[in-house]
Amino acid sequence: MERTIQREIFEEAGIEVKAEMHYVYNSSFVTDDNIHVLNVVFLCHYENGVAFWKSPDEVEAVH
């Protein structure tokens, strides 16, 4: 699970996080377009890189 989270954070935000992370909570909701979304939150510690949005339109589309 940790490697998947690290990969997703790097792909989406361009930063690396340490392998030690802690589960915080999860939630789910359905968008106006009837798309089911699962939100899983982990506390991660920064390792390296400069954060940026690779796809800001994805976030806007969900909210």
C-alpha positions in Angstrom: 0.0 0.0 0.0 2.8 2.4 0.9 4.5 2.1 -2.5 1.2 2.8 -4.2 0.6 5.9 -2.2 4.1 7.1 -2.8 3.7 6.5 -6.6 0.3 8.3 -6.7 1.6 11.3 -4.8 4.6 11.6 -7.1 2.5 11.2 -10.2 -0.2 13.8 -9.0 2.0 16.3 -7.1 5.6 15.8 -8.2 7.0 15.1 -4.7 8.4 12.1 -2.9 7.2 11.1 0.6 8.8 8.8 3.1 7.6 5.2 3.3 6.4 5.6 6.9 2.8 6.9 6.8 -0.3 6.7 8.9 -3.9 6.1 8.0 -6.1 9.0 9.1 -9.6 8.3 7.7 -11.7 7.6 4.6 -15.0 8.8 3.2 -17.0 8.3 0.1 -19.5 10.3 -1.9 -21.3 10.4 -5.2 -20.8 13.3 -7.6 -23.6 15.1 -9.4 -22.7 13.0 -12.4 -23.4 9.8 -10.4 -19.6 8.9 -10.1 -18.7 7.1 -6.9 -15.6 8.5 -5.2 -13.6 7.0 -2.4 -11.3 9.4 -0.5 -8.6 7.8 1.7 -6.4 10.0 3.7 -2.9 9.2 5.0 -0.5 11.4 6.9 2.8 11.4 5.0 6.2 13.0 5.6 7.9 15.0 2.9 11.1 13.5 1.4 12.0 15.5 -1.8 10.7 17.6 -4.7 8.7 20.7 -5.4 4.9 20.2 -5.2 2.7 21.3 -8.1 -0.7 20.3 -9.6 -0.2 18.1 -12.6 -4.0 18.1 -13.4 -5.7 21.0 -11.6 -8.8 20.5 -13.8 -9.4 17.0 -12.1 -9.8 18.7 -8.7 -12.2 21.3 -10.1 -14.3 18.7 -11.8 -14.9 16.8 -8.5 -15.8 19.9 -6.5 
